[in-house]
């Protein structure tokens, strides 16, 4: 019961009054305090539905309006669907007060959560967790099982309040984020409903249908906007920006960005930081600010055209493509300072860059003789993901076979394993009969989250085996950390001597 209360409160975000206006069971002092809190946070209404057929009745949606958490917590056990996003007001379209009106997007007071409807059970909910972690915005807050599939909730850390200003600009931003979340999951999961109403009726969480809930897994609007913009690159669609207090610094709005963008005489020569480096820094700033690749390319193409000695358009394309590979989070202060000193001398320009940095301009991988360890690691992780499963989380073969399959030089392999926090290895035997066992943090997480107890046992066996290899220390700590974030085991078992809290 307490878990369901936490779910409702986490989703609703104080969008409803705490207690009923009439007939409340709460003591008087709590009622007085709650009335005062109403002045600090506007309250709205949600709609509740008893059965799914009521969503399609001849007179419209059949249900009732709720304006307090007290009523919601009293009635939830007999409900089928709800509107987890709060409306300004809701009413009835008939005198009998049976059919609802007002549940439109333009009447939304606040958006609390994005919900993805999956009409398929061909993949378990654990695959949805890992798909969201690896291919979408991150691990969802809540997963409910439905008769035909699952509904996946991505709850905002703070609600997005909707107004009619600028032609409902905030609502447009939210709809674009919702669409991109669905599309990202549809690329890797079966049954994702791309036409689902973004902010309509969804399944009501109850004691039978909750398969996953993590109160800590919530999403900031700033991060979702930045992620969503990057998803729009392939679509070449327009972008929306919502400004709010407390957001991270937008590098493209800084003075150093404007000064570098205004330079015209940049050329550069051997031993001097020049055009490529400057445009790469500007592209990283755009990437960190959440701008789409197409928008950044347009900006830098225009900048390049204004230079006294421009580079080829294909070179600008390569610079933008490299910046958007995601290897670096943004431009580093050291390189910003060097560019300003070289090409904007005599001006005292403040530098604000809290993001990760880059160390040197890097050619495309195919043009480099030696690939970087991060890229080899990605190749090896892809190999492990393909060759393992929940039933067999460890791939046993020879080191020679692994290197041949992935194209990793044998001289690089051992150093890669030593550096990686994502790959685990076990060596058995010597010489020609030696066997190498490989797995990854992601594979073991999938195994641990698998509901089937047989797979859970395989997870513990795999961890116990991998604990004997010194190279795996950092990866095992990473596994513990990720698993503690993702779930709490009801058995309260220990992993490498560390206890997990039960939920």
C-alpha positions, -999 to +999 in steps of 0.1 A: +000+000+000+028+024+009+045+017-024+013+027-043+010+059-023+046+068-032+038+061-069+008+083-069+025+111-051+056+109-073+035+111-105+010+138-094+036+163-081+012+182-057-011+188-086-042+179-065-053+192-031-043+169-002-078+165+012-114+167+001-132+200+004-161+182+020-163+151+042-126+147+047-114+122+073-083+143+080-079+160+114-087+198+115-051+209+119-040+191+088-069+206+069-059+241+079-023+235+069-033+220+035-056+250+028-026+273+033-004+252+009-030+256-018-019+292-021+017+282-029+009+257-056-021+258-080-042+227-078-061+211-106-081+179-114-076+144-129-101+120-144-106+084-131-122+055-151-136+023-136-133+000-167-117+002-201-151+001-219-159+034-202-133+050-225-154+042-255-190+047-243-215+062-267-218+094-247-180+100-246-156+090-219-175+078-188-158+085-155-156+110-127-135+140-116-111+140-087-095+170-071-078+156-040-052+129-032-074+117-004-101+106-029-075+091-052-061+070-024-095+059-013-107+048-048-076+035-066-083-002-061-115-001-081-101+019-111-089+010-145-075+042-160-065+077-150-050+109-164-016+112-146-011+146-161-032+172-142-058+195-159-068+230-149-104+218-144-127+190-155-164+187-157-193+167-170-211+169-203-245+155-191-269+163-163-263+129-148-227+137-143-214+105-159-195+116-190-164+138-188-155+170-206-124+192-205-098+165-209-080+183-237-043+191-242-050+228-242-066+225-207-036+208-192-023+225-160+009+205-157+027+177-174+040+152-148+050+122-169+055+109-204+040+075-210+048+049-237+022+023-245+037-011-257+011-035-272+033-066-270+046-091-245+072-106-269+098-089-247+098-090-208+098-058-188+135-063-181+143-058-218+123-026-217+145-014-188+177-021-206+164-007-239+154+025-223+188+027-205+209+020-237+187+035-265+165+061-250+164+087-222+173+063-194+157+039-170+120+046-166+103+055-133+075+030-136+064+000-157+029-014-156+019-047-171-014-045-191-035-074-206-017-069-240+017-054-231+032-027-209+029+010-201+062+028-193+062+060-173+090+086-175+083+109-146+096+145-145+116+156-115+095+188-115+063+193-135+061+213-167+034+239-162+014+247-194+002+281-204-014+295-236+015+319-241+034+317-274+007+295-289+012+268-262+049+266-268+055+245-237+030+219-248+047+217-282+080+210-265+064+183-244+048+166-274+081+165-293+098+149-263+070+124-260+072+115-297+110+111-296+109+088-266+084+066-283+104+065-315+137+057-298+121+027-281+103+016-312+137+011-329+146-016-305+113-030-290+082-046-305+047-032-302+055+005-293+023+025-301+036+056-320+001+070-324-008+069-287-023+101-272+006+119-255-013+131-224-045+111-223-058+082-203-034+055-191-035+024-169-039+030-132-011+016-111-024-010-087-011-039-065-013-064-094+002-045-124+033-027-111+064-045-124+089-018-118+091+014-098+121+035-089+114+068-071+149+080-079+146+076-117+131+109-126+140+133-155+148+170-156+131+190-184+164+206-194+180+172-200+150+159-219+150+189-242+187+186-250+182+148-257+151+154-278+168+180-300+195+156-309+169+130-318+156+155-343+188+156-364+176+129-388+142+146-392+156+181-399+127+194-378+124+227-360+136+230-324+119+244-293+136+259-263+121+265-229+141+287-205+138+283-168+157+294-137+185+271-125+192+255-159+227+247-169+247+274-187+239+274-225+274+277-240+260+292-272+247+322-252+281+330-237+304+359-246+333+337-256+310+319-281+298+351-297+334+365-299+347+334-316+318+333-340+325+369-350+361+362-361+368+365-398+406+363-402+411+328-386+433+306-407+460+289-387+492+272-396+515+245-383+518+248-345+490+273-343+454+266-333+432+275-363+400+271-382+393+234-377+399+237-340+378+268-336+348+253-355+351+221-336+349+241-303+319+259-316+303+226-326+309+211-292+293+241-276+262+236-298+261+199-289+263+207-252+235+232-255+212+205-271+212+220-306+205+195-334+232+185-359+215+201-388+211+235-370+248+234-360+259+226-395+239+255-409+255+278-383+291+267-390+285+266-428+275+303-426+305+311-404+329+293-427+315+313-457+323+345-439+359+337-433+386+353-454+401+318-461+372+293-457+376+255-458+356+231-479+320+224-471+328+187-467+354+196-440+327+215-421+304+184-423+332+162-409+338+186-380+301+187-370+299+149-374+329+144-351+316+168-325+282+150-324+297+115-319+292+121-281+328+114-271+329+148-253+302+167-234+314+201-244+343+225-251+371+227-225+382+260-209+418+254-219+411+254-256+386+282-254+412+303-237+439+295-263+415+303-292+406+337-276+442+345-269+452+337-305+423+352-325+406+377-301+437+393-285+434+422-262+399+414-249+391+402-214+364+376-223+350+356-194+349+318-199+322+296-184+325+260-194+316+234-167+314+206-193+339+179-202+367+188-226+385+177-257+422+172-260+430+174-297+412+174-330+408+138-341+404+124-376+377+099-384+384+064-372+390+050-407+418+076-411+436+067-379+462+039-377+453+032-341+418+033-327+411+047-293+403+024-264+367+037-261+360+026-297+375-008-291+355-011-260+323-004-279+332-031-304+339-056-277+306-047-258+287-052-291+304-086-295+295-097-259+259-085-263+255-106-295+272-138-281+255-139-246+220-142-232+202-145-199+205-182-201+243-180-208+256-146-196+293-156-201+308-161-236+335-189-234+360-190-262+397-182-268+414-148-267+425-153-303+390-159-315+377-128-297+404-106-313+397-121-347+360-116-343+363-080-332+394-068-350+411-058-318+449-063-319+460-088-293+485-063-279+456-039-272+432-065-258+447-068-223+451-031-218+416-026-229+403-051-203+424-034-176+409+000-183+373-010-189+346-005-162+321-023-183+337-056-193+345-086-171+369-114-179+379-149-166+408-169-178+410-207-172+439-229-182+471-222-201+485-226-236+463-239-264+437-253-240+432-219-223+396-206-223+386-170-218+352-160-204+337-126-212+306-108-200+296-072-193+279-051-167+249-046-190+245-083-196+247-091-159+222-063-151+198-079-176+203-112-159+198-098-124+166-080-134+151-110-151+121-122-131+128-158-137+146-172-107+167-196-128+183-166-145+187-149-111+208-179-100+229-177-131+236-141-123+250-149-089+271-177-103+285-154-130+294-127-104+310-152-081+331-165-110+342-131-122+351-119-087+382-140-088+399-119-115+417-087-104+410-070-137+373-070-129+375-049-097+363-016-112+337-033-134+323-051-104+320-019-085+302-003-115+278-033-115+270-028-079+264+009-083+242+005-114+222-024-098+217-004-066+203+025-087+181+002-108+165-021-082+162-034-047+163-072-043+135-084-020+157-112-007+181-085+006+210-106-005+246-094-006+267-089-037+305-090-030+297-083+007+275-053+001+238-053+011+210-040-010+179-024+007+147-042+002+116-024-011 
